[in-house]
Amino acid sequence: MMKKIDVKILDPRVGKEFPLPTYATSGSAGLDLRACLDDAVELAPGDTTLVPTGLAIHIADPSLAAMMLPRSGLGHKHGIVLGNLVG
């Protein structure tokens, strides 16, 4: 059963210059979320940065949760990981 959540678009370019989150395939478990950046980001080893998405979500239903997970190859191939991973 599909449930609705509130999504607030923080950056007016989302949906125009930057795509809204979408399912890549019909069998996808989650949506693909993209960075909302003005310029390219280059990090030196050991550096960290915050990458905006241009979106905020509110989930009022306590039985639901949202997770942001990196693409499977990002950490392995490029050493890019999220700072708030579970575990």
Backbone bond lengths (Angstrom), bond angles and torsions (degrees), N, CA, C in turn:
res aa  C-N    CA-C-N  psi(-1)  N-CA   C-N-CA  omega(-1)  CA-C   N-CA-C  phi
1 M - - - 1.433 - - 1.532 108.72 -
2 M 1.315 116.89 125.98 1.461 122.41 179.37 1.524 109.81 -76.88
3 K 1.323 116.00 139.37 1.459 121.64 175.38 1.517 107.96 -122.22
4 K 1.314 115.77 152.00 1.456 120.58 179.68 1.524 109.83 -97.30
5 I 1.330 115.39 143.38 1.457 121.46 171.92 1.521 107.86 -126.13
6 D 1.315 115.34 154.09 1.458 120.08 178.77 1.519 109.72 -82.52
7 V 1.311 116.37 129.61 1.459 122.60 176.57 1.516 107.64 -120.89
8 K 1.322 116.02 127.93 1.462 121.23 177.92 1.521 107.84 -108.21
9 I 1.316 116.74 124.49 1.461 120.99 177.16 1.523 107.35 -85.91
10 L 1.327 116.14 113.60 1.456 122.29 -177.46 1.525 112.16 -85.51
11 D 1.311 116.85 -29.65 1.461 122.06 -178.38 1.521 108.18 -114.16
12 P 1.332 118.75 119.88 1.469 121.03 -176.32 1.529 114.32 -63.05
13 R 1.318 117.90 -11.36 1.470 120.70 178.26 1.528 112.46 -78.32
14 V 1.347 116.31 -17.01 1.468 120.13 178.66 1.523 108.43 -67.57
15 G 1.320 115.45 129.05 1.463 121.41 -176.59 1.518 112.01 94.11
16 K 1.328 116.29 -11.62 1.467 121.38 177.66 1.528 109.35 -118.57
17 E 1.334 116.64 -73.48 1.466 121.22 178.55 1.528 112.07 -82.25
18 F 1.326 115.87 -32.47 1.459 122.05 179.23 1.523 107.86 -116.22
19 P 1.344 117.77 130.21 1.469 119.14 -176.54 1.524 113.07 -68.55
20 L 1.319 115.13 148.44 1.459 120.82 170.87 1.526 108.60 -66.21
21 P 1.331 118.62 155.01 1.462 119.80 175.91 1.533 110.59 -57.09
22 T 1.328 116.07 137.48 1.460 121.53 -178.11 1.527 110.18 -139.26
23 Y 1.333 115.34 157.64 1.460 121.23 170.77 1.523 107.61 -80.91
24 A 1.332 117.45 126.73 1.462 121.17 -178.39 1.524 111.93 -70.23
25 T 1.340 116.53 -35.42 1.459 121.02 179.58 1.522 108.68 -138.85
26 S 1.313 116.04 167.11 1.468 120.00 -179.84 1.527 111.99 -65.50
27 G 1.324 118.57 -23.34 1.455 121.81 179.94 1.520 114.15 -96.77
28 S 1.316 117.80 7.05 1.465 121.13 -177.88 1.525 111.41 -64.30
29 A 1.328 115.89 138.11 1.463 120.77 177.88 1.524 111.73 -81.50
30 G 1.320 116.80 -24.65 1.460 120.25 -177.57 1.515 111.52 -143.63
31 L 1.300 114.30 173.84 1.462 122.13 -179.44 1.524 110.38 -87.74
32 D 1.317 116.93 147.96 1.459 121.42 173.15 1.520 108.31 -87.28
33 L 1.323 115.71 124.17 1.459 123.45 -178.69 1.520 108.08 -107.61
34 R 1.303 117.28 138.04 1.460 120.75 -177.84 1.522 111.21 -115.43
35 A 1.329 115.24 153.67 1.462 120.91 177.04 1.523 109.63 -71.74
36 C 1.301 115.37 147.32 1.462 122.72 179.24 1.534 106.47 -113.44
37 L 1.329 116.39 84.72 1.464 122.60 -172.38 1.522 111.93 -117.30
38 D 1.335 115.78 146.47 1.463 121.04 173.34 1.524 110.98 -82.54
39 D 1.326 116.77 -36.80 1.464 122.76 -177.62 1.524 109.43 -135.61
40 A 1.323 115.52 163.46 1.460 120.96 176.85 1.526 109.62 -63.60
41 V 1.322 116.14 151.19 1.461 122.24 178.19 1.518 107.99 -113.06
42 E 1.322 116.01 128.39 1.457 120.91 176.18 1.521 107.52 -123.32
43 L 1.318 115.55 128.21 1.460 120.91 -177.79 1.518 110.41 -115.37
44 A 1.313 115.84 136.47 1.458 120.98 171.59 1.530 107.39 -81.60
45 P 1.332 117.89 157.47 1.466 119.68 178.23 1.528 111.16 -52.90
46 G 1.322 116.07 131.60 1.454 121.99 179.61 1.515 114.76 88.39
47 D 1.327 118.18 -12.64 1.468 121.38 178.03 1.522 110.84 -74.44
48 T 1.320 115.73 155.60 1.456 121.67 173.60 1.519 108.77 -131.15
49 T 1.318 116.37 157.64 1.459 121.28 175.97 1.522 109.17 -155.02
50 L 1.303 115.84 156.51 1.459 121.16 172.68 1.519 107.89 -94.32
51 V 1.315 116.56 135.50 1.462 121.81 -179.46 1.524 107.94 -116.67
52 P 1.324 117.72 114.42 1.465 119.99 -177.60 1.525 112.68 -73.69
53 T 1.332 115.10 149.46 1.466 120.83 175.20 1.519 111.38 -104.69
54 G 1.335 116.18 -17.31 1.460 119.95 -176.61 1.515 113.30 80.61
55 L 1.340 117.15 5.16 1.466 122.09 -177.08 1.520 111.25 -128.86
56 A 1.319 115.77 154.72 1.466 122.88 169.90 1.521 106.58 -135.93
57 I 1.329 117.25 144.43 1.463 119.94 177.77 1.517 109.73 -124.66
58 H 1.318 115.41 151.48 1.464 122.24 174.35 1.524 107.07 -128.90
59 I 1.309 116.07 123.33 1.460 121.31 179.00 1.525 107.46 -112.78
60 A 1.320 116.21 102.94 1.463 121.41 -177.51 1.527 112.32 -77.13
61 D 1.325 117.72 -25.15 1.461 122.39 -177.42 1.532 109.34 -79.37
62 P 1.342 119.27 113.54 1.466 120.90 -177.57 1.528 113.85 -67.37
63 S 1.323 118.23 -10.16 1.465 120.04 178.34 1.527 111.86 -87.44
64 L 1.335 117.20 -1.48 1.462 121.79 179.89 1.523 110.56 -112.44
65 A 1.320 115.75 154.57 1.464 121.68 175.99 1.520 108.25 -142.73
66 A 1.310 116.25 154.34 1.463 121.59 174.41 1.520 107.70 -119.24
67 M 1.315 116.13 140.64 1.462 121.07 177.93 1.517 109.01 -128.38
68 M 1.308 115.55 139.64 1.451 120.69 172.98 1.524 106.31 -108.27
69 L 1.314 116.00 117.70 1.458 121.55 -177.22 1.522 109.41 -122.63
70 P 1.336 117.37 142.09 1.462 119.18 178.56 1.521 110.91 -73.01
71 R 1.308 115.59 154.84 1.466 119.55 172.95 1.521 107.65 -59.84
72 S 1.297 117.00 148.15 1.460 120.87 -171.82 1.520 113.70 -58.76
73 G 1.315 119.36 -32.55 1.459 120.92 -176.79 1.516 115.16 -87.10
74 L 1.325 119.06 -14.84 1.466 120.43 -175.13 1.524 112.56 -60.87
75 G 1.319 117.22 -50.78 1.455 119.91 -179.11 1.511 112.23 -68.18
76 H 1.312 116.47 -43.87 1.463 121.27 -177.13 1.522 112.07 -68.06
77 K 1.312 117.51 -48.02 1.466 121.22 -175.11 1.525 113.63 -83.70
78 H 1.339 116.66 -33.94 1.464 119.41 -171.41 1.523 114.11 -122.64
79 G 1.332 118.63 -4.48 1.456 121.32 179.79 1.516 113.54 71.75
80 I 1.334 117.52 22.02 1.461 121.54 -179.75 1.522 108.83 -97.44
81 V 1.322 116.11 122.20 1.461 121.17 179.47 1.521 109.53 -133.34
82 L 1.323 115.94 158.14 1.456 121.28 175.59 1.521 109.41 -81.72
83 G 1.322 116.16 144.67 1.453 120.53 -179.54 1.513 113.57 -76.86
84 N 1.331 117.82 -15.74 1.465 120.47 -176.00 1.521 112.23 -115.83
85 L 1.322 117.60 35.21 1.464 120.21 179.95 1.522 111.10 -66.89
86 V 1.314 115.56 151.82 1.460 121.66 177.70 1.521 108.61 -70.44
87 G 1.328 116.34 137.69 1.447 119.48 173.80 1.466 116.35 121.41
